[in-house]
Amino acid sequence: MTSDLPELDGDIASDIEEGVALSLSGGGYRAMMFHVGVLVRLNEVGLLGKLARISSVSGGSITAAYLGLLWNKLQFNHGKAEKFDLFVDGMRSMADTSVDVGAVIGGIFLPGSISDRVAKAYDSVLFKGASLQDLPDDTGKKAPRFVINATNIQSSALWRFSRQYMGDYRVGLFAAPNVKLCSAVAASSAFPPILSPMVLPINQHVMPTVGADLSHPPYTTQAILSDGGVYDNLGLETVKRFSTLLVSDAGQKIMAEESPHQDWARHSLRVLDTVDNQVRSLRKRHLIASYKRGEHTGTYWGIRTHYGDYGLATDPLKCLARNPTSLAEVSTRLERMPRDLQNRLMNWGYAICDAAMRAHLKPDLQAKLGIQIVEPVRFPFSGEY
């Protein structure tokens, strides 16, 4: 486990590690389906099967966790999954299911917490009782390491879930955690204030990390967790050690309000949105700066990105004539989504990921990664966007 310590908050990795990491942001079902389109394009170019790490928060964790659960069934060949439709079908099933409204109503009138009900919904549709130990084994680079991120409200630190361990730099690490996959995803997507917190009982021995100051009860017997986006809404903290960073951002931009609500409930929501927007903006600026300084290769794309900003010589999917604004404005909910909207979100994720890669993954980097990015010829799903 000592090889993992430098990546924890409070530690600094002395060297950049060769490898490609992918970060999937939050944003409810909007993010979940946008990222599916991204993964379709990464799979087409043969990059999906060559990732070293997939880090996710909130809605992005639904996508990542299900991809991880199916990983060994997808039949990879030269970096491409030949049975990728299995994954897409599951994501569609989840997007066909409303979670948040039912969870809130159940949390008011029935026993159990709201987050427990969200976890049960995830488990019923996608995870079927699977645990973190059902994620793929990444030893020897056989698969990427999947890291699902939440925020520990007790320690105010980033709490990581993976097959290898869970924990944070202040509490310590719990090896081979016996936590259900649905619970990890529910913690990662526990949007405050309605779906937060998620209370996680812990019945395993803690391994203190260097500098840990909370390696004792009650911190080691129960974790009180909230949405991963509270701490790191781009999922960058657990991938910054890697040389090539691919970042998919499905977050919304907070809009100006002439007369914001002044009652405590709606005012609090506005404040939370403002904090989220600021954290996202700062992390994005730091990421772009690291690209410009040459500290990392890779690229960033967002659901709010303008296709024309990439300055590509060609536009094979006629994206310059399309307007994805309505997709970026889809509410951050876990609410049933019409199939047409699912298709449009996946197609936009596919198109903007393609543009970002063709603009910024230069031929020498492609050669290094053993891939060749050629122009797409069509959208993967009907309805375009």
Summary of the structure (lengths in Angstrom):
residues: 385
radius of gyration: 19.7
end to end distance: 44.9
largest distance: 58.9
contacts: 1337
relative contact order: 0.17
helix: 42%
strand: 17%
